[in-house]
Amino acid sequence: MRQTTEPIIAVEGVSYSYYGKVPALVDVSLCIREGEKFAVIGANGSGKSTLLRIMGGLAHPVSGRVFFRGHEVTEKSLQNKGFRRFFREGVGYIFQDSDIQLFCPTVLDELLFGPMQLGLAEEEALDRVFGVMKMLDIEGLKDRPSYMLSGGEKKRVAIGSVLTMNPDVLLIDEPTNGLDPRTQCFLTELIFELNEAGKTIFISTHDLSLVDEFQPTVAVLSEEHGVAKVGSAENVLQDEDLLLSVNLIHEHMHYHGKMAHTHRHSHYIYHKH
């Protein structure tokens, strides 16, 4: 997907803490351009999900600013009906835990909810919903309640409930976490296709193999909750000192006779001996 030079989302010096004292983000600045593939990586607890929630307008920084298409996103601006619609139509958020996102009686109701909230005519909304169902191969699930779905099916429905809104930006928190290999492959290919179709994709993950396959621009969060590095996927994944320092790979020691050897180890792609 060809990118523009103008940022579609800008994060400027954002800090956030829980309960006023537990830091989650410290002075984070990022620039995401329209049509870009972008990933934020880091160890558990580094602040990845918090960053996505702030970018999605679901939480607000204690300091710093967030912009969407040049407009500042604040708690106050989102109280304005016109701006709220502009933002919600433009930015879609997909939770790591699909159960948080699914609340309607059936899958069909789930996918219809967003378009109906936007005021689309029922016929147009249904056309959009059935198109998304076909894309996600969930047409056979339309009458099921979410509690009768598998984890992979729930993830597809959660993504579908956002795609029916047709946002320009998709914020996807840990897209492959806890899914079986077939569903992981399907969703990875879907993310590629959505980016090729013009969507700006921003994911959080600690799955280095996904980063290697997706080849996005990468921001690395440290365990001190700041940005340790921003660069290409290739540049970041080859920086083993960095990955070790942010707890995305680890070292272990073993012995050959009386000789001790230290190896850096990743459960994903860069396992170097």
N, C-alpha and C positions, 0 to 999 in steps of 0.2 A: 504494500500500500504506500503510495507516495504521500509524504508528509508535508505540511505547510510549515513555515517558519514561525508563525504566531502561536503562542501557547493557548491551548484550549482550557487547561487547568494550570494554575500557578500556586505554589505553596511557598510562602515567604516567612522565614524565621518562626515557624510554628513550634510552640511548646505546649505540653498538656500534662496534667497530673491528676491522679485519682484521689478523691477525698481531700484535695488541696495539698497533699504532701507526698504521694507516691508517684515519682516521675514516670511518664510513659513515652513522651517525646521531648527532645531537647533541641531547640533551634534548628528545625528541619526546613530546608528549602529545596524545592524541586520544580522543574518546568516540564510539562507534558504537552507535546505538540499534537495537533489534530492528525489523526491517522496513525499515530505512533503505537508501537508495542512497548510497554514499559512494565518492569517487574521490580518490586521491592522485596529483598530477601534479608533474612536475619534469623537468629536463633529464637526459640519460643520465648516470649516475654520481652522481645526487643522493641515492640511497638508497631508492628506491621498492621494488625487489625485496627488499632486505634487510628493510625494514619488514614486508612481507607474510610473509616467511619467519619472522620473529619472532612475528608475530600467529598464524601457523599452527603454532607450536611446533617448527619445524624448525631454529631457531637461538635463542640466548638472549642477552639484553642483558648488557653488562658492568656497566651500572647502570640503575636504573629497574625498573618492574614492568609486567606484562601480566596482565589478568584476563579470564576468560570466565565469564559469568553469576555474577560475584562471587567466583569462585575463582581464586587466583593460579596462573598457568601457569609452572612452572619445570622445569628438568631433573629435579629430584628428584620433583616431583609427577607428572610423566609416566612415572616408573618404577613408579608405583602402577597396577596393572592396572585397577582400577575407575575411577580418574580418567582414565587414558589412553583407555579406551573411551568414557567420558562426553564427553571432549574430541574424540576422533576422529569420533564420531557427530555431534557438533554443528558442527564446523568442517571444511570441505572446501577443499583448496588445489589450484589448477590452475596448473601451471607455464607460463611463457612458451614454453619449448621442450618440445613434446609428447613428443619422443624420450626425455626424462628420465623421463617418467611411464609410458611403455608398455614392458612387459617380458615379458608373457605370450605364449604361442604363437599365439593367435588373438584376434580382437576379442571373441568370446564369452567366452573365458577372462578377458580383461582386465576385462570388465564384471562377471563373476561373482566376481572375486577379493575385492573389498571385502565384499559381502554374506556370502560364505562365511567370511571372517575374523571377521565379527560373529556367526557361529554360526547364521545363518538356515537353516531347512530348505531343501533343494534346490528343492522346488516353489515356495516363497515367493520364493527368490532368483531363480529363472528368470522368475517372473511380473514381478518388479521389473525385471529386465534387459530383457525383451522390451518392457515398457512404455517404458523409457528409449530403447531402440533405435528404437521407433516415433516417439517425440517428436523424436529427432535425425535421423530418416530415414537410419539406417545398418543397417537390417535386412539389406540385401543384402551387407553387409561381414562378417557374423558369422564366417565361416570363414577370413577372410584374416589373414595375419600383418601386423604393423604396418609392416614394411619394404615392403609392397606397397601402402601407402596414400599418397595425396597429402597435402600439408601441411594442407589444409582438412579432409580425412577424419580425419587424425591428431588435429586439434584437437577434432573432434566426439567421437571415441572417448575422448580424455583427459577431456573434460567429462563424458561418459557414465560413465566409471569412478568419478567423484566423485558424480554424481547418484544412482547405484544405492545409495549409502550414505545418501541422503536427509538431508544435513546442514541445519542451520538457517542457517548462514553459508557463503557462497561467497567465497573469496579468489581473485581472478582476475588473474594477472600479465600485463599487456599483451594483453588478449583478442583484439585485431584485428591485432596486429603480424605483418607478412609474409603476410597472407592475401589472396586475390583478393576483388574487390568483392562478388561474390555471397555468399561465405562470411562476409565481414564483416557484410553486411546480415542474414543468417540469425542470426548469433550475437548481434548487437545486439538483434534482436527477441526472441530466446530469453532474453536477460538481462532485458529488460523483463517478459516473461511470468513468469519465475521470481520476480521481485520482486513482481509482482501476486499470485502464488500464496502469498506470505508469506515468501520467502527474504530474508535480509539480504545485500546485495550490496556487496562492497568490491573495487574494481578499482584497478590502477595503470596509468597511461598517460601518454604525452606527446602523444596525439592530441586536440587541442582540439576538433575537429569531433565526436568521440565524446562528449566532455564536454558540448558544446552540445546534442546530441541526447538524451543520457541524463539531463541536469539533476539530477545528484546534489549532495549536500553535497561541497565540494571542500577538500582540504588541499593547500597548495602547499609543496613542499620546495625550499629554496634550494640553490645549489651549495656552500654551507657545511654542508649536511646537517641543517639545522634547519627548523622550520615557519615559513614566511614569512607565511602567512595561512590562515585557515579561513573559508569563507563559502559562499554559494550559487553555483551555476554562473554565473548571470547577473552577480553582483557580481564574481566573480573574472575572468571573461572580458572584462569591460569595463575592467579595471584594467591598461591597457597599460604603465604605468610598472612595475608589479609583474612582468608577464610578460616585459618586457625585462630586468629586473634578474635574473631567475632563468633567463634564456637559453631561454625558450620562444617568443619572437619576436625578430626582429633588425632593426637599422636598416641601410639602405644609402643611399648618396649618388649622385646623378646631376646632370647639368647641363642647364639650358635656356639656351643661349647662354653668357653669362658668369655666370649665376646658379646657385648650388649649392642643391640641395634634398635634404633628408633625409627618408626615408620609413621608417615601421615596417612590417615585413612578417611575415606568418605564412603558412605553406604550407597552413593549415587554414581557419579561418573569418574571423578579423578581419584583413583586409587593407585598411588605412586609408590613403587618399591625401588 
